[in-house]
Amino acid sequence: SKLGTFPVPGTTNPYLGFNVQSPNNAGALGNVKVRQALEYAIDKIAIGKIYGGASLNEPLNQVIGPGAEGYVPINLYSTTNNQGDPGKCKSLLKAAGYPNGITLKDYYRNSGNHPAEFQEVQSDFAKCGVTVVGTPIATGYYGSSGIGVTSPDGLKAGKWDITEPGWIPDWFGPTNGRATLPDLFDGALSFPGTDWGGYDDPAVDQLVNQAESALTVSAASSLWHQADLQIMKDAAFIPYQTQLTPIFRSARVHNAIFLPFSEGYDYTQIWLSS
């Protein structure tokens, strides 16, 4: 048998979202300097190990992942080997006015890899002097039902500060810039949606509008990249990784072309040797 590993273009899964509207810690998460400090906390290699290791997960430091429209590598919060820098996180928190750290409420999913991911997040933040208190939730809280994570009231009431969703674009190919970035960070879209933390930057919204009405792929790509850069300057979330999909196949299978939509092979193209 053979093992193939294939990229799913534009995937950011999982990632850490901030409730930028939370009143907790005197509104700390609404302060860009606090969010920028927290960008240095996470050991992305350790997160990747939970999801199968380096052969299946590539560290990601921006919104738009490899293979998607508008991807240009960005790394504004670089750490050695993407393993975090607790010292820098601590010093930046102190400079932002929080020398004794903060306490964050984490809504984390109670199934699959998510409890282990929560423990890693809790451990990484603890090294920075940040206390994370977890509340397990069902995956269904990430939906349009208006409960839990998606509730506008829940944001402003500070029911949660951080949470760890994930995103896989709804389509792939040369015009899929709008399949990730606006869904997660366009504050002008109707709420509740998938901008879980209520992030809204008019400059980003304007770039999204321009990208969506651009007449060429290259013009749109440039605008998506500019929006990506602005979101990362704002430290709107902490990206962890982009993922590869592993698929086994018999050695008799030839012309196995991967389709990211089905996360499988294009069966119309396959042929078998005897």
C-alpha positions in Angstrom: 0.0 0.0 0.0 1.0 3.7 -0.4 0.4 6.7 1.8 -0.3 10.1 0.2 -0.5 13.3 2.2 -2.3 16.2 0.4 -2.8 19.9 1.3 -6.3 21.2 1.8 -5.7 24.8 0.5 -6.4 27.6 2.9 -7.1 25.5 6.0 -6.6 27.0 9.4 -7.6 24.2 11.8 -7.8 24.6 14.8 -7.0 28.1 15.9 -7.5 30.3 18.9 -10.2 33.0 18.7 -10.4 36.0 21.0 -13.6 37.5 22.3 -12.5 41.1 21.6 -15.7 42.4 23.2 -15.2 40.7 26.5 -15.3 43.1 29.6 -13.2 40.6 31.7 -9.8 41.7 33.0 -10.9 45.4 32.5 -11.5 44.7 28.8 -8.0 43.4 28.2 -8.8 41.4 25.0 -10.1 44.6 23.4 -6.5 46.0 23.8 -4.4 45.2 20.7 -1.2 45.2 22.8 -2.6 42.4 25.0 -3.5 40.3 22.0 -0.1 40.9 20.4 1.5 39.7 23.6 -0.6 36.5 23.7 0.5 35.8 20.1 3.8 34.7 21.5 2.4 32.2 24.0 1.5 29.1 21.9 3.8 26.2 21.1 2.5 25.4 17.6 4.7 22.3 17.3 3.1 20.9 20.4 -0.4 21.6 19.1 0.7 19.9 15.8 1.7 16.7 17.7 -1.8 16.4 19.1 -3.0 16.4 15.5 -0.6 13.8 14.2 2.8 15.5 14.1 4.9 17.5 11.6 4.1 15.2 8.6 0.5 16.2 8.8 0.5 19.8 10.2 2.5 22.9 9.0 2.7 25.8 11.4 0.6 28.8 10.3 1.1 32.4 11.3 -1.6 34.2 9.4 -5.2 33.9 8.2 -4.7 32.7 4.6 -3.0 29.3 4.3 -0.8 27.9 1.6 -2.5 27.1 -1.7 -5.3 29.7 -1.2 -5.8 33.0 -3.1 -3.8 35.8 -1.5 -1.3 33.6 0.3 1.9 35.5 1.0 3.9 34.3 4.0 3.5 36.5 7.1 5.1 36.0 10.5 4.7 39.1 12.7 5.2 37.2 16.0 8.1 35.0 15.2 9.3 32.5 17.8 12.1 29.9 17.5 10.8 26.9 15.6 7.2 28.2 16.2 7.4 26.9 19.8 6.4 30.1 21.6 8.3 32.7 23.7 6.8 32.9 27.2 9.4 35.5 28.2 8.4 37.9 25.4 4.7 37.3 26.1 5.2 38.2 29.8 7.2 41.3 29.1 4.7 42.6 26.5 1.8 41.9 28.9 3.6 44.0 31.5 4.1 46.8 29.0 0.4 46.6 28.1 -0.4 47.2 31.8 -0.9 43.7 33.0 2.3 42.8 35.1 0.4 40.2 37.0 -1.2 38.5 34.0 -4.8 38.0 33.3 -7.4 35.2 33.7 -9.1 33.9 30.5 -12.3 31.8 30.3 -11.9 29.2 27.6 -14.9 27.5 25.9 -13.3 24.3 24.5 -14.9 21.4 22.7 -15.3 18.3 24.8 -14.6 15.7 22.0 -11.8 14.4 19.8 -8.4 16.2 20.2 -9.9 19.3 21.7 -9.5 18.4 25.4 -5.8 17.7 24.8 -5.5 21.0 22.8 -7.1 22.8 25.8 -4.5 21.4 28.1 -1.7 22.6 25.9 -3.2 26.1 25.6 -3.7 26.2 29.4 -0.1 25.1 29.9 1.4 27.5 27.3 -0.5 30.5 28.8 0.5 29.5 32.3 4.1 30.0 31.4 3.3 33.6 30.5 1.5 34.2 33.8 -1.9 33.9 32.2 -4.5 31.7 34.0 -6.9 29.8 31.7 -10.2 28.4 33.2 -11.9 25.9 30.9 -15.5 25.2 30.3 -16.2 22.2 28.0 -18.9 22.7 25.4 -20.5 20.6 22.7 -19.4 21.1 19.1 -22.9 22.4 18.4 -22.1 25.6 20.2 -20.4 26.6 16.9 -23.5 27.2 14.9 -26.0 29.8 14.0 -28.4 29.0 16.8 -27.6 32.1 18.8 -26.4 30.1 21.8 -23.1 29.8 23.5 -20.2 31.0 21.4 -22.3 32.7 18.7 -24.5 34.8 21.0 -23.9 38.6 20.8 -25.0 38.8 24.4 -22.5 36.1 25.4 -19.7 38.2 23.8 -20.5 41.4 25.7 -21.3 39.6 28.9 -17.9 38.0 28.9 -19.2 34.4 29.2 -16.0 33.4 27.3 -12.7 35.0 26.4 -11.0 32.5 24.2 -12.2 29.5 22.2 -10.7 27.1 19.7 -12.7 26.5 16.5 -11.3 25.6 13.1 -11.9 26.5 9.5 -11.8 24.6 6.1 -12.8 26.7 3.1 -16.1 25.9 1.4 -14.4 25.8 -2.0 -10.9 25.7 -3.5 -9.2 27.1 -6.5 -8.1 30.5 -7.9 -10.9 32.5 -6.4 -11.2 31.1 -2.9 -9.9 34.2 -1.0 -13.5 34.9 0.0 -13.9 31.4 1.4 -11.9 32.0 4.5 -10.9 35.6 5.5 -14.3 37.4 5.2 -16.1 34.5 7.0 -13.9 34.8 10.0 -13.1 38.5 10.2 -15.4 40.7 8.2 -17.3 42.5 10.9 -19.8 43.9 8.4 -21.3 40.4 7.8 -24.5 39.5 9.5 -24.3 38.3 13.1 -24.3 35.6 14.4 -21.9 34.1 11.9 -18.5 32.7 12.0 -16.7 35.8 13.2 -16.9 34.2 16.6 -15.1 36.8 18.6 -16.9 39.9 17.2 -13.8 41.3 15.6 -14.5 44.4 13.4 -12.0 46.6 11.7 -13.4 49.0 9.0 -10.1 48.9 7.2 -10.3 45.1 6.8 -14.0 45.4 5.8 -13.0 47.8 3.1 -10.3 45.6 1.7 -12.7 42.7 1.7 -15.2 44.7 -0.3 -12.4 45.7 -2.8 -11.1 42.2 -3.1 -14.6 40.8 -3.8 -15.2 43.3 -6.6 -11.7 43.1 -8.1 -11.6 42.4 -11.8 -8.6 40.1 -11.9 -7.3 37.3 -9.7 -4.0 39.1 -9.2 -5.7 42.3 -8.0 -7.9 40.3 -5.6 -4.9 38.3 -4.3 -3.1 41.6 -3.4 -6.1 42.9 -1.5 -6.6 39.6 0.3 -3.0 39.7 1.4 -3.4 43.3 2.6 -6.4 42.3 4.7 -4.5 39.3 6.1 -1.7 41.6 7.1 -4.0 44.0 8.8 -5.8 41.2 10.7 -2.4 39.9 12.0 -1.3 43.5 13.0 -4.5 43.6 15.0 -3.7 40.1 16.4 -7.4 39.2 15.9 -6.7 35.5 16.5 -3.8 33.0 17.0 -3.4 30.7 14.0 -1.8 27.3 14.8 -1.5 25.3 11.7 -2.6 24.3 8.2 -3.2 20.6 7.7 -2.5 17.8 5.3 -4.9 15.0 4.6 -3.5 11.4 4.7 -4.9 8.8 2.4 -3.8 5.2 2.0 -4.2 3.4 -1.3 -3.3 0.1 -2.8 -0.1 -0.1 -4.9 -2.3 -1.2 -7.8 -4.0 2.2 -7.9 -2.6 4.7 -10.4 -3.4 8.3 -11.4 -4.7 9.0 -7.9 -5.6 12.7 -8.1 -6.6 14.3 -4.8 -9.8 16.3 -4.5 -9.9 18.6 -1.5 -13.7 18.8 -1.7 -14.2 15.1 -0.9 -10.9 14.7 0.9 -10.4 11.7 -1.4 -9.3 10.7 -4.9 -11.0 11.6 -8.1 -12.5 8.1 -8.9 -13.1 9.1 -12.5 -9.4 9.3 -13.1 -8.1 6.2 -11.4 -6.9 3.0 -13.1 -5.8 -0.3 -11.7 -2.9 -2.5 -12.6 -3.5 -6.3 -12.5 
